[in-house]
Amino acid sequence: MLGGLVLAGVGVFWWQGRAAIEQGAPPPQPAGPSADPMKLPLADPGSQKGPAPPEMSELSKEEQRFFRYDRNRDRLITRDEMLSTRTDGFRALDKDGNNLLTFEEWAVTTVDRFGAADKDGDGRLTPREFATTAPKPAAKKPACKC
């Protein structure tokens, strides 16, 4: 009984200490202006010449998949490299651009999809309306590599 009270007391003090530490933390840095993804950089290469285009390699499908993630080609995939393919999707959901995804930002896609499917606007989906929300089937690849 006494041990339980001691543990509870220690827990309360630890919890209060963590709250004080978090309260004293500096606020996050504001995000800088995002660059226009459609704007191309300008540069004067002068007399420099770039490398030759890469040759087609004989990589297996698994090696090709691996190198899609291994950005620096060190034959190791870091956590950041693995997550890099998901950043565009995250940025599309992060409407205010603060690198925090609120429930409302996450839910807006579903709400928009529901609204587009609810053709009669009654707030309910019939089986026919619901069928329009199904993901599009993946495009079939050609059978041969001609």
C-alpha positions in Angstrom: 0.0 0.0 0.0 2.7 2.4 1.0 4.8 1.4 -2.1 1.9 2.3 -4.3 1.5 5.7 -2.7 5.2 6.4 -3.1 5.1 5.4 -6.8 2.0 7.6 -7.4 3.8 10.5 -5.7 6.9 10.1 -7.7 4.8 9.9 -10.9 3.0 13.1 -10.1 6.3 14.9 -9.5 7.8 13.5 -12.6 4.8 14.5 -14.6 4.9 18.1 -13.2 8.6 18.3 -14.0 8.0 17.2 -17.6 5.3 19.9 -18.0 7.7 22.6 -16.7 10.4 21.5 -19.1 7.9 21.6 -22.0 6.6 25.0 -20.9 10.1 26.5 -21.0 10.9 25.1 -24.5 11.4 27.8 -27.2 8.6 28.0 -29.8 9.1 26.3 -33.1 10.8 28.3 -35.9 8.3 29.7 -38.4 8.4 28.0 -41.8 10.1 30.1 -44.4 8.4 31.0 -47.7 8.1 27.9 -49.8 9.7 28.0 -53.2 7.5 27.8 -56.3 7.9 24.2 -57.4 7.1 25.2 -61.0 9.9 27.8 -61.2 13.1 26.5 -62.8 16.4 27.6 -61.4 18.6 29.9 -63.5 22.3 29.4 -63.9 25.0 30.2 -66.4 27.1 27.0 -66.8 29.8 28.9 -68.8 32.1 26.3 -70.3 31.2 23.5 -67.9 29.9 20.3 -69.3 27.6 17.9 -67.4 28.2 14.2 -67.1 27.1 11.8 -69.8 23.6 10.5 -69.5 23.4 7.3 -67.5 23.5 4.0 -69.3 20.6 1.6 -68.9 21.5 -1.0 -66.3 20.4 -4.6 -65.9 18.9 -4.2 -62.4 16.4 -6.6 -61.1 12.9 -5.3 -60.2 13.8 -5.6 -56.5 17.1 -3.6 -57.1 15.1 -0.9 -59.0 12.6 -0.7 -56.1 15.5 -0.5 -53.6 17.2 2.3 -55.4 13.9 4.3 -55.6 14.4 4.8 -51.9 18.2 4.8 -51.6 18.6 8.4 -52.8 22.4 8.7 -52.2 23.2 5.2 -53.6 25.1 4.1 -50.5 23.2 0.8 -50.5 21.6 1.7 -47.2 18.1 3.1 -46.8 17.7 5.6 -43.9 14.5 6.5 -42.2 14.5 9.9 -44.0 15.0 8.2 -47.4 12.1 5.8 -46.7 9.8 8.6 -45.7 10.8 11.0 -48.5 8.4 9.3 -50.9 5.5 10.3 -48.7 6.2 14.0 -48.3 4.3 15.1 -51.3 1.1 13.4 -50.0 1.7 15.0 -46.6 2.1 18.4 -48.1 -1.1 18.1 -50.1 -3.0 17.4 -46.9 -1.2 20.1 -44.8 -3.4 23.0 -46.1 -1.8 25.7 -43.9 1.8 24.6 -44.5 2.8 24.5 -40.8 4.1 20.9 -41.0 1.4 19.9 -38.5 -1.5 17.8 -39.7 -4.7 18.5 -37.8 -7.7 16.3 -37.9 -9.6 18.8 -39.9 -6.8 19.0 -42.5 -6.7 15.2 -42.7 -10.5 14.9 -42.9 -11.1 17.5 -45.6 -10.2 15.0 -48.3 -12.8 12.6 -47.1 -15.4 15.3 -46.7 -14.8 16.6 -50.2 -15.0 13.0 -51.6 -18.3 12.4 -49.7 -19.7 15.7 -51.0 -18.7 14.8 -54.6 -20.3 11.4 -54.3 -23.5 12.6 -52.7 -25.2 13.7 -56.0 -28.6 14.4 -54.5 -27.2 16.3 -51.5 -29.2 14.4 -48.9 -26.2 13.7 -46.7 -26.4 9.9 -47.3 -24.8 7.7 -50.0 -26.8 5.2 -51.9 -24.9 2.0 -53.0 -24.6 3.6 -56.5 -23.2 6.8 -55.1 -20.8 5.0 -52.8 -19.5 3.0 -55.8 -18.1 6.2 -57.2 -15.8 6.6 -54.3 -13.9 3.3 -55.1 -10.2 3.9 -56.0 -9.4 3.8 -59.7 -7.9 0.5 -60.8 -4.2 0.7 -61.6 -3.3 1.0 -65.2 -2.3 -2.3 -66.8 1.3 -2.5 -67.9 2.0 -3.9 -71.4 2.7 -7.6 -71.5 5.9 -7.3 -73.4 8.8 -4.9 -73.2 8.9 -3.9 -76.8 
